């Protein structure tokens, strides 16, 4: 990947349009989690500190295009962002005329998903956004898999298009983990269903040395190897696909480790009693809800020697403490490994936070769908746009006088 970054450009006296992701949860009009707002601050502050006038743009929720109710408004976001920056940030509704920065050097556009043509990637709307700025900055990796007017079309019309600091760090981390990884490469892919991550498993099976699976995905792989899994969650119709992935890994000299011990319960509930069992002793009414400590420790040894670790998904039902042991052992092993670690996905981040390991991972991606599609090997429209635009010599490079 080659793309221009905001840090490559001269921003002084330029108007910079920053497409960020501040799609935060709201409860009764108040922001209940400001993580995404704080994550987007770095690029915004960088632009302001380097003399730019800044337009911040984000989507919020799923409003109806062509209308914007008070519930759809980004005003709570602008208010909090203003508090964090130390001065008010007005919300702008008019995107058809130049923005007056006489009284302020930063504004926020009203919820861009309220604009007709946003989700359809309207060239006309993209041109409208581009007309507002000298430099377009994409800083929302979580939206990079969507071709929308504010993530794709605008970049093709902008004088200069570049990656923000957050997006740049995401892409650098992915390049390090998948583009030029240090071996052995260990990928940990877990979740409730193989069907949601089948493409990821197939893609990684061509690249990694160890493919560790967990959760309901593991149960399907166990079925493929002929093990009894009782009434555990699995996808019987995908057993053959699981078998093919294991055969692919074996043909390359790789490995899909399977457990010798698991943790089971008779019911799925926070009060369920956990029982450690050999994988060969599963009863008809057992549910496998975690990997056993013996298997988890053997995985920890694999992770300990890894050069690169990609982690997406907990090993068991970590939300219930009695079934969190396997995920905790694996998470601690990743934290202690000398290998480069990239972790991502909502449940993965929740597990990392539960065990207090956020500062022990080399990179934690906040993206959901975009990260998964990248791991699948899919082309992300926003990244393709940035790569294409980077081939155009920017008129606002640092060398400009």
Buried (B, 14 or more C-beta within 10 A) or exposed (E): EEBBBBBBBBBEEBBBBBBBBBBBEBEEEEBEEBEBBEBBBBBBBBBBEBEBBBBBBBBBBEBEEEEBEEEBBBBBBBBBBBEBBEEEBEBBEEBEEEBEBEEBBBBBBBBBBBBEBBBEBBBEBBBBBBBBBBBBBBBBBBBBBBBBBBBBBBBBBBBBBBBBBBBBBBBBBBEBBBEEBEEBBBBBBBBBBBBBBBBBBBBBBEBBBBBBBBBBBBBBBBBBEEBBBBBBBBBEEBBEBBBBBBEBBEEEEBBBBBBEBBBBBBEBEEEBEBBBBEBEEBEEEBBBBBBBBBBBBBBBEBBBEBBBBBBBBBBBBBBBEBBBBBBBBBBBBBBEBEBBBBBBBEBBBEBBEBBEBEEBBBBBBBBBEBBBBBBBBBEBBBBBBBBEBBEEEBEBEEEEE
